Amino acid sequence: MSLPTKNKHLWSRLGFGISPLNFPLLRDADLATNIAMISKSGSLNPLAAPTSPDGDLNPDRIMAMSQTEKADFFKSEEDRLDDLRDRWLEQMTNRVEDALAERMTLFWHTHLACICRESSVAASYLNTIRRHALGNFGELVLAMAREPAIIRFLNNQQNRKSHPNENFARELLELFTLGEGHYTEADVRNAARAFTGWSSGFDNQFEFRARQHDFGEKTFLGSSGSFDGDDIIRKVLEKPQCARFVAQQVYRHFVHEDPNEKHVRELGDVFYDSKYNIRTMMTHLMHTEWFYHADNVGNRIKSPVELIVQTTQLFGSTFRSHGDRTFLQRSLGQLLFNPPNVAGWPGGRHWINNATLMIRLNLPNYIIKRERMDHTVLRSLKSEGLSKPVQQLDVRVNLESILSYFRHLEYQDLEKNLVGALLLQEKAPTVASGREYKSKDYLERLLLRITSLPEFQLG
Amino acid sequence: MDRRLFIQQSGLASASTMVPGFVRDLRVPPQQSRSGKILIVIQLSGGNDGLNTFVPYREDLYQRNRPGLHIGPKTVLALTDQVGLHPALADLRPQYDLGELLVINSVGYPNPTRSHFRSMDIWQTASHADQYLQTGWLGRYLDSDCFGCDQAYHAVEIGDNLGLALQGSKRDGFAMRDGNQLRRLTDNEFLHTLGSDQKRTRKAGPNLDYLYKTMIEVQESADYLIQKSKVYTSSQSYPVHSFGRGLKQIAELISADTDTRVYYISLPGFDTHANQFARQEKLLRTYSQAVAALIADLKHNKLFADTMIMTFSEFGRRVEENGSRGTDHGTANNVWLLSGALKEPGFYNDMPDLSNLVNGDLIFEIDFRRIYATLLENWLGVPPQDILLENFAALDSVV
C-alpha cells in the first residue's frame, strides 16, 4: 500500500502531509481528485481575539503604566499569545479540508513577517491574512498596510510629514512586493512620504492622521502625483516584477529552495495575468508537471510548525498543557508571531543544528512514549530568560486512527507499507528486525521508528 | 593533581585517538589549533548598564544624571582616581591590578536600535543596523575553513539552544548545557544504531545526506564531549547558578584539552528598568564570582595566557536614570577583555563623554566589529574581512 507519490507530494507541500484525516483520499483517489479536494479549500474563519481582563489595551495605555504594571501586562500578554497560537495550530491540525488555506496563511506569515507582542493586534493581523490567504494579493497588501501590528512593528507610527520614517516603505518594496534592486532610494523616500500619518489609534484600529500626512507631490517608479499609500501599492502591483518576486518566494517555499527561472517566470505570469489571484497561481502550480519532478520531491526540510502539526495529526495527539506547543515551537526555532526579523524565517538548513535536529528526531519519543526531555528554552532577553526545563510533554495520543489502516496486513508487509505511506523517499533503512514481528506492539514500534528517521524530516 | 597526569590517567592522552571515526575520515591532519588560542564570549543579555559597571565616580554629570543610582566614591572600588569598579565586581579587581583586564569604552554601531532582539541580532551577526543577516559572525568564522573548523565542536555554546552567533551557512557551532543533558539528547538506541549502520552510505538527495551527516556528527561529537567533560574536575568554587555551572563546564573542557576553540555563553536578566541597584548587583556578583573561578582554574593549568574572554551586551543604558530607580535602553556601551596575554591592559580609550549625548544617549566611538576583527585576526589568526563582510580595522596593541 505504497501511497501514490504525487498524492503524497501534493499534500506534503500544500497541506500538512499525510494524516488519518486524508489517508483514504491519498490511498484511493487519483491525483486529479486530490487536486480538486485540496483546492476546494475555502476562506478561513477568523479566530477570536484573546480577551484581556483589563479590556483593550493600546500603546498609550501601556506607555502610562509603571514598570511593574508593564512587566505584568506583557507577561499576561504572552499567555494570551500562547492561547492564540494554540488555537491557530488547532485550525491547521483539525481542518484538513482547509489545509491549503492554512498552509498559505503560514506562508504569508513568513512572507509578510511581523513580530507581534500584543495579542489583540496579533489576532487582527492573523485574521487579515486568513481572510485573504487564497484571495487577492493586492487586497492582502492593502490590508496589511493598515494592520496595527505591521504599523507598529515597522515604525509607521513614527512616519510623519515632518520626519518621515522609511522602515515600512522600504520593507514593503524590498521584502513584500518588488525585491531588492527593482526600485531606487528616491522611490523609498517618496513611498515613505505617501504613508505618513498611517497610524493606529486607541482602539487598536487603523487611523489616518491627516495632520501628519504629506499631501504633496511624489515621484514614484517613474510617475508623479499626490500619491497616498494606496496609490503606491497600486503602482507596485502594476509592475510584473511584483508578481514575479512573489512567485519566486512561493516557488522557494513550496517547490525548491533554488528557484528555476523558467518555472518562476511561468508562475509569475499566471499570477500577473490573473490580477494577483492567489488561488489561481496555486492551482496552476498543482497542475504543472515540474511541480512533481523527482528533484522537487521529498527534499524539503519541514518547518517546525509543519512538523508539529503533522505529528499531532498522525499520532492523534491532544496537548493538555497550555504551553507545551509553544515550548516545542521555541525549542525548534519557529515560534508563531515571533519570526527572527521582518525577513521571516530563512528556512531550509537554517532549521537544523545539533540541538534542533536531535529534538526533531526524538519528537515521536517525546510524544508517543512521553520520554523525558529536560530542555530549557530562552523565553526572553529581558527577564531571567530561561524557562523551567520541560521534563515531559503532557500529551495523550491515539495511534489507532492511523494504525487501523494497517492492521489487516500480514506482519511481513507492515514495514514496507508504513514506509510507503509515511515517507516520500522510495528507499529507507530497515527499522525493525525479523524477530520483532511477534511483539505485541510491533506496529506501534514501526510507526515510532519510521517517524524518527531523518527521512521523515523531509516533505 | 597535575592536569597532564589527569589526562594521561584517564586514557585520553592523545587527542587523535579520541577523534570520532566518522569525523576523522573527513579530516586532514590531527587536531591542533594553529594559534592554540581559545576565545570565550560572554553575552550579558538585556542591556547591561556599563556606566554602573566601570563607574566614572567623580564625574559631576554622572552623579547629577543618576541621583538615586550612582555609585559614589565611598562604595566604588576605585581603579584610578576617575574610574572605579561596581562593588559586586570585587572578585575581578585582581585582574585589573595584574594587567589582565582591558576595558574598551563607547563601543557601538551607527544608527543604533533600542530593541533587545534586533540589537542582539546585530551584535551576533555583525550586521549593519539596516541589514538582516542569517548567519552569525562566529558561524561565518566556522564557514571560513579555519583550522579545525570542520569539527562540529570547534565552537561550543553552553546552553540548550544554539544562538545565531554560532550559526553559519556551511557549518554550525554545537550547543550543550552539560554532559548529562547532551547524553539525554542523544541517548536514543534506535538512532544510534541507525547512525552507525548508515555511516558510510551516501544518501539520495542533498538534504537527506545533510541530515544524516549532521545526525552522525552530533552523535559522535556528543560522545567525545561527554567523555571530555569527565576528564577534569575543577576544584574551584563557582556560584550555584546556571552561569556558574556553565563556566565550570568551560573550564573543565579547556583543561581536558578539548579541541574546542570558541565557547559562547549568556547571562540574561540585565534589562533593569526598575530597581536596578539590587538586580544589577546580583547579576554582576554572579558574573564576577564565576569568571574569577574560571580564571583561577585556567591559571592553575597555565592556560590563561592562551585564553581570551570577551564580555559584551546588546546595548548600554540611558545616562539619566528613570523614575523607577532604573534605566532605559541606551546605545553605546563598554566591552571588556580578560586574558593573560593583553599587550596594553587597562583602558583602551577615554571614558564616555557625558556632556556630549544624542537624545540622552552616549555616542559610539568604536565600532564593535573592530573588536571582532581584532579577535579574529590577532587572536584566532584568521583574516577577518570575509567573515565580517567588509574591512574593519583591528584595534592596535590589544594582543
Chai-1 contact restraints between the chains, C-beta under 6 A:
chainA,res_idxA,chainB,res_idxB,connection_type,confidence,min_distance_angstrom,max_distance_angstrom,comment,restraint_id
A,Q67,B,H273,contact,1.0,0.0,6.0,A-B,restraint_1
A,Q67,B,A274,contact,1.0,0.0,6.0,A-B,restraint_2
A,Q67,B,S324,contact,1.0,0.0,6.0,A-B,restraint_3
A,N299,B,G205,contact,1.0,0.0,6.0,A-B,restraint_4
A,N299,B,N207,contact,1.0,0.0,6.0,A-B,restraint_5
A,I301,B,N207,contact,1.0,0.0,6.0,A-B,restraint_6
A,N341,B,Y132,contact,1.0,0.0,6.0,A-B,restraint_7
A,A343,B,Y132,contact,1.0,0.0,6.0,A-B,restraint_8
A,P346,B,Q134,contact,1.0,0.0,6.0,A-B,restraint_9
A,N353,B,L162,contact,1.0,0.0,6.0,A-B,restraint_10
A,N353,B,D172,contact,1.0,0.0,6.0,A-B,restraint_11
A,N354,B,F174,contact,1.0,0.0,6.0,A-B,restraint_12
A,N354,B,A175,contact,1.0,0.0,6.0,A-B,restraint_13
A,N354,B,V218,contact,1.0,0.0,6.0,A-B,restraint_14
A,A355,B,N161,contact,1.0,0.0,6.0,A-B,restraint_15
A,A355,B,L162,contact,1.0,0.0,6.0,A-B,restraint_16
A,A355,B,A175,contact,1.0,0.0,6.0,A-B,restraint_17
A,L357,B,T214,contact,1.0,0.0,6.0,A-B,restraint_18
A,M358,B,L185,contact,1.0,0.0,6.0,A-B,restraint_19
A,L361,B,L191,contact,1.0,0.0,6.0,A-B,restraint_20
A,N362,B,N188,contact,1.0,0.0,6.0,A-B,restraint_21
A,D374,B,R184,contact,1.0,0.0,6.0,A-B,restraint_22
A,H375,B,D160,contact,1.0,0.0,6.0,A-B,restraint_23
A,T376,B,D160,contact,1.0,0.0,6.0,A-B,restraint_24
A,L381,B,S45,contact,1.0,0.0,6.0,A-B,restraint_25
A,L381,B,G46,contact,1.0,0.0,6.0,A-B,restraint_26
A,L381,B,H116,contact,1.0,0.0,6.0,A-B,restraint_27
A,L381,B,P268,contact,1.0,0.0,6.0,A-B,restraint_28
A,K382,B,G46,contact,1.0,0.0,6.0,A-B,restraint_29
A,K382,B,D271,contact,1.0,0.0,6.0,A-B,restraint_30
A,E384,B,G269,contact,1.0,0.0,6.0,A-B,restraint_31
A,G385,B,P268,contact,1.0,0.0,6.0,A-B,restraint_32
A,R449,B,F190,contact,1.0,0.0,6.0,A-B,restraint_33
A,P454,B,L211,contact,1.0,0.0,6.0,A-B,restraint_34
A,P454,B,Y212,contact,1.0,0.0,6.0,A-B,restraint_35
A,P454,B,M215,contact,1.0,0.0,6.0,A-B,restraint_36
A,Q457,B,L211,contact,1.0,0.0,6.0,A-B,restraint_37
